[in-house]
């Protein structure tokens, strides 16, 4: 939980830093753009005065200076028009066919300066932002996008690091558990054989033998965590039968567990031992949800197009809506006793080892919950 809290704090600080950087960038860029706009407006005022001077000047030296100033504008698009909109001259515009329409847009935007020619005549100097200014206007948004991409990548890297660390913990814990179980299981198997020889008629010894085999199967499952066991064709009907047989002997008689199958065997590529554990875990959670009371658990085996689904339907206490999205998160549990790892491991077995999908199909407080597991098949409808 400390690692989760640390990751959450880092994500918050990354978002805060991104917001601060983006805000500072937008502010600085806005100030820069405002200053450049004011500077270009000043240039256009001087440019308009130079045009007015050319129309009225008698001094050849001053005329030459005004012409040099006008020709010095190589960045700001400018169009000189008569009052009726006819274009008199233009500069820094590549497409001459759209000059009049461009001038009209400038006038509508209010980017014009009036030049008085005398006797009531005048011209309008229409101008637009330079290419540099337009790029600077767009720059903050590009920068904001880059900052957001950086934040997303950083958060993704943190989550991947967390997931990788969790994977190592899972694998190490699972393999160590399998290793530690090996010695006592071997001893129990030997003691069971001795008991069978000494008490061949004892009806409890076969049950003990079944439990030892069960422990051996559990150790085998744990030893496979972290590797990718090759799936083989197996009967889903048999998997569900094994789960029901196991749960019936270890569950209160108040809980009725039933299986519902098609009339024919449903064959799916899977690791039967691991997948059996998934269904078993869902059934154990269903039993816990009944809190010692009476209830039903129905296991439905369904074939739908290219999907084989197993639905575990219980009549337990249900799951609160706010908790449904967290039930597969490692460490999450609503039980007083428990590690909150069962459903997380079940999800990993289904999704990583079988490329399937497991989810809460529906849940209602006081009415029960339905978990659904889907595996794809090679069959097509």
N, C-alpha and C positions, 0 to 999 in steps of 0.2 A: 504493500500500500504506500510505503514511503516513496518508492520509485514512481508509482502512478501520480502521487502528489507532486513530485519534482517535475515530472513531464508536463503536468498541467500548468505548473508555475512558469516553466520555460516557455510553453506555448503562449501563455498570457503576456509574458514579457516580450516575446517576439512580435506579437500583434501590436502591443503598445509601442514598441520601437518602430515598427512599420508605419503606424499612424503618425508618430512624431516626425519621422523622416519625410513621409509624404506631405504632411502639413507644412513643414519647414520648406520643402522643395516648392510646393505650390505658392507659398507666400513670397519666397525669393523670386520665383519666376514671374509671379504677378507684378511685383515691384519693377522687375527688369523690363517686362513687356510694357508696363505703364510709362516708364521713363523713355523707352524707345518710341512709343506712340507719340509722346509729347515732342520728342526730338524730330520725328518725321513730320509732325504737324508744323513745327517751326520751319523746317526745310521747305515745306510746301508753301507756307506763307511767303518766304523769301523768293521762292521760285515764281509765285504769282506776281510778286512785286517786280521781279526781273522781266516777266512777260509784259507787264503794264509799262515798264520803262522803255522796252523795245518799241512798243506801239506809239510812244509819245516822245522818244528821245531825239534830240538834234545833235548831241555830242557823239562823234564817231568813237572816241576812246571809251566812253561809258557804255556805248552800244556793244563794243567788242567784249567788255567785261561782263555785261549781262548775258551775252550769248554763251560765253565760257561757263558761266554759272548754270545756265539752263542745260547745256550739254554735259555738265558734270553729274547730273542725276542719271545714274545707270542702274538703279535698283528699284525705285518706287514707280509703279505703274501710274501714269497720268494721262488724262484726256482733256483737251480744251474744246468746249462746245459753244455754239451760239445759243441764244435764249430759246430757239425753237428745237433744240436738241441736235442740230446738225453738227457733225464733228469737224472742227477746224484743224486740229493737230493732235498727235498722241505720241507717247514714248514708252518704251519698255513693255510693249505688248506684242506678242508673237502672232496671235491670230487676228488679222485685220478684219475678217468677216464678222466678228462678234463685237467690234469696237462700240457700235451704237448701243447694243444691249448691255454691254459692260458699263458704259457711261450712265445708262439709266439706273442700273443697280447702285452705282456710286451715289447718284443724286438721291435715290430713295433712302440710302443709308445716311445721308446728310454729310458726306465727305466731299464738300465742295467749297471753293473760295471764289468770290466774285471779283472780276477785274473790270473797273470802269474805264471805258474808252473815250468818254466825253460825248456831249450832245445826247446823253441818255442811253447811249449804246453800252453794252457790256458783254463779257464772255464769262463762262464758268470753267474754273479749273477743277476737274473731278479727279480724285486720286484714291488709291487703295493701299493697303498695307504691303510692304515689301515682302519678298519671298523669305528673307531671313526672319522678319517679324512673325510671319505665319508659322514658320518652323518652331520658333521660340514659344509661340502660343500653344502649340501641340506638345512640346517637349515635356512639360510636367506630367501629362497624362501617360506618355510613354514611360516616363520614369516611375510613375505610380504603379503601372502594370508590372514593370521589372521588379519593383520592391515586393509586390504581392506574390509574384512568382517565386522570389527568393524565400519569402515566408512560408509558402506552401511546400517548397522543396525542403526547407529546414525542418518543418513539422513532420513531413513524410519521412525524412531521414531519422528523426528522433523516434517516431513510431516503429520504423523498421528495426532500429537498434533495440528498442524495447522488446519487439516481437522475437528478434533473434536471441536475445538474452533469455526470454521466457522459454524458447524452444530448447536451448541448452539445458535449462533447469529441468524441463519436462523429461528430456531424453536421459539426463544423468540420474534423475530420481527414479525413473521407470526401470532402467537397467540395473541400478543398485538394488531396488526392491526385488527384482527377479533373481538377482544373484543371492541376496540374503535369504530368500524363500527356498532356494535350492536345497540347502543342507537339511533343514528341518523336514522338508517334504520327503526327501530320501529316507530319513529316519522313520517318519510316519509310515511310509510304504513298507519298510522292513518290519516294523512292529505289527502292522496289519497282517502281513503274511504269517508271522509267528502266532498271532491270535487266531487266525483261521485254522492253523494246524492244531492248536491246543483246544479250541472251542468251535469245532466245525458246525455245530447246530445252533450257535448263537445268532439270533435274527438281527442283532444290532451291528454285527461286524460288516455285513454288506453295505449298510448305510454309511459306516465309517469309511469304507473303501471308496464309496462314491464321493464323499467329502474330500478325501485325499486327492482323488483324481481331479476334483473341482479345483483344489488349490494348485495342482500341477498345471491345469489349463490357464488359471489366472497368472501364474508365473510366466507361462509361455506368452500370454498377451502382453505383459509388461516388457518382456524381452524384445518384442517386435516394435515397440515404440521407438521412433527415430530412424527406422529402416523403412523401406517401401516393399512390403510383402507382395508377391505376385498374386493378383486375384485369379481365381479359378472358378469354373462353373460349379454352382452349388444351389441346392434347393432352399428357397426362402421359406417354404412350408416347414421344412425340417428345423430351420433356425427358430421359427416362432414356436414350434412344438417343444423344442429343447428349453426355451425360455419359460414357457407355461409349466412344463414338468418341474423345472427347478424352483420357480416361484411358488407353486402350489404347496410344496413341502415346507416352505419357509415363511409362509404368510398366514395370517389369521383366517380361520374359516369364515369370518364375516365378509371377507373380500372374495368376490367371484371373478376369476380370470378366464376369459374365453377367447378363442381364436376364430376368425372368420376368413375362409380361404376360397379361391376358385376350385372348381372340380378337378383341375389338373395341376401337376407340379409347376411351380413358377421358378425357372432356372435363371440365375443372375450371376455374372462374374463378380466375385467378392472374396474377401477373406472371412470365411464363415465364423471363425473364432472371435475376431475383433467385432464383426457386425453383431454377433449374438450379444456381446457385452453392451453394445449401444442400446439395443432393445431392452435388455435386462435392466440397464440403468434407468431408462425411462419408466419401466414398470415399478422399480423400487421407489422412484420419486413419486409415482402415482399412489403407491401404498402409503408413503409418508404423508401425502396430501390429505389422506382420509383420517389421519390423526387417531388411529385406533378404532374408528367406527366402521360401520358396514358400508359396502360400496361395490362398484363393478369396475373392472378394467377390460375393455374390449380391444383386441388387436385385429385390425383389418388389413388384409393383404389385397392390394388393388393393382390392376393392370390398366394403364391409360396411355394409349398410343405407344411411344417409345420410352415410357417411364413405368417403373415398378415402385409403388409407394406402400409404406407401412404406416398406418395411423394408430397411435396409442391413445385411446379415449378413456378418461377416468371420470369418476363422479366425486372428486375431491373438492377441496376448498377453493380451487381456482387461483389465478395469479392476477395481481393488480396490474392495471394497464401501464402504469409508470414503470413496473418492473419487467414487463415482457421483453423490452429491448436489452435488458441486462442479464437475462437468465443464462446466457452462454458466456458471460464474461468471467474469466478466472477470478476466484475469490468471492464471487457474489453468491450469497445464500440467505434464505429466510428462516433456516432451521437454527435452533439453539445450539445444536451440535452438528458440525460438518465443516468441510474445508471449501466447499463451493467449487470443486474441480471436476465433478462428474460430468455435467453437461458440457463444460468446456472441452474435456477430453473426447466426449461423444461427437461434438462438432468437428473436432480435428480428424477423428477417424473417418467420419462420413465425407467431409469435404476434401481432405488432403490425400487420404488413402483410397477413397472410392469415387472421388470427383462427383459426389452427390450434393444433396442439399437437405438441411434439417432446420425446422422452424416451428414456432408456435402457430398452429393454424387458427385456433380460437380458444378463448378462455373467458369464463364468467364466474365472478365471485359467488361461492355457495353452490355452483352448478357443476363445475369441473373444467378440465382442460383437454385439448387435443394437440398432441405433438405429431408432426408429419415428417417422415424421412423419405426422400426420393432418390432413386438410383436410375441412371439411364441404362437402357438395354440396346442391343444391336438391331433389334427388331424394328421395323417401320410399319406404320399403318397403311 
